[in-house]
Amino acid sequence: MANSIFKHPSDMQNKSSTRPLLLKLPYAIRRQVYVLLGLIIPSTSQVTLSYPPEYFVFVWSAQSKTFREIDDDPRPPVSNQLFYVSREIADDALQAFYSENKVVLHTFNALFALRNLSPLDLRSLTFLSINIKIRKPITERFPTRSNELACGRQVVEEWKRCCDRLAAHIQPNVLEVKLNLGTGDTHIGSAMLRTLSALPTLKECSVAFEMASSRELQLLTERTVRQVTGQIVSCPPFRFEDLPIELQLKILEYAGLSAPGDLRWLKGIGYILNTCAEMACGIRGWAGIRYIGCHIFRARYTSRDHCWTFPASLFLDYAPGSSSIALWIDRLDYITQHLNISNLVLSLYLECTERSCGQASDVDVENRLQHNVAMPEVYKRIVEPLTRIKGLKDLFVHMGRRGRQSNFLNSVRNKQEAELEQVVMGPLYDALARGKYWSRPPNPICRM
């Protein structure tokens, strides 16, 4: 007779009778045991993976194990007795350890530790935070910007291996991933995001890059986070002006122009929600450091705790050398057709520093002087098209920054601004008498 594939009830009873008594308890009680043993740490703490691992190897062994003595602290980070009782208890303890604790990686080498986790460990993961600074090749001591791409290639390759292993074992809609990359390079960031998008559906996802990230990287970050969390990816952009005005107004209600709460203006940052100023998103520390972490300054997107930001994507962004003047005239015609010009007060901020114009800080004095002499003519070409707007209530022109400069330089600047304003408003126009005052714009919405 062929062997039956079904187990005899007595076999199942024998297996149940040999099951460790700890595993017969409900998980709620076992969890309390794991908490008392230090296997489950408070939610305010995190488990840091490192390579070589700082923790004991969490694999069942029939050999008797004792605590390893550590010079600074004789106690190991986690009590490991349960990992050497039996294979069943070890698996249950492992599952509780990785499902209940927040796992964090702070270095590139920690990716090796992540990749070497067992399938059970990966299936149990519920929270994974990865923080990597891409500044130098892993083998070099001192960071150099020129070596960022070499370091980035190493990180991208190892990240690909980790994501392949995660994709093979993690459970859909269970894992929350936070990815923080110390780079603003579009190529490196795009490669990391493409790999991330191949993962199964995540419960939550947050991705952040360093400051000065490109707009392209910001859009790709949002699209990737929405995709990997199962949210609907927005359709490709279309020509908004081709729609009837009724539909345009209806769409603008959902365009982010109306903030969901009270706004506060902060110097150097712009308009943000009061909740952002109070750091409701969880960023803590000195105020200057907290605002650096805000995604107003870098490519960043999270699937939870959405923050309101000025919808800059609705406005034009002019790159040097593009057909800026033609686009500028087109926008002015749009203003003339759709706005009440008699009530319009237009403040025009004109700024082209050496840095924004692509000149190095060590440019020679002669070229810098030529640059300063030429810029008023550039400003004049920008202001002259404003004559197309007839009946403007007020025009306030601001040239460059206001800093600790001499009275002579400020008087020259004021004279140049007045000349530009009079080109549009007439030779007798006095902006200061009309209430002009200087204030730093929150963020440039147009660059020429």
Secondary structure, DSSP 4 states (H G I P E B T S, - for coil): -PPPSSPPHHHHHHHHHHS-HHHHS-HHHHHHHHHHTTSS--TTS-EEE-SS-SSPP----SS---PPP-SS-SS-SS--GGGGT-HHHHHHHHHHHHHHSPEEE-SSTHHHHHHTS-HHHHHH--EEEEEEE-SS-TT-SS--GGGHHHHHHHHHHHHHHHHHHHHHHPPTTT-EEEEEEE---HHHHHHHHHHHTTSPPPSEEEEEEEET--HHHHHHHHHHHHHHTTPPPPPPP--GGGS-HHHHHHHHTTTT-S-SS-EEEETTTEEEEHHHHTTTTS--SSHHHHHHTSTTSEEEEESSS------GGGS--PPTTSSHHHHHHHHHHHHHHHS-GGG-EEEEEE---TTTTT--TT--HHHHHHHHHHHHHHHHHHHGGGGGSTT-SEEEEEES---S--HHHHHHHHHHHHHHHHHHH-TT--TTTTT------SS-S---
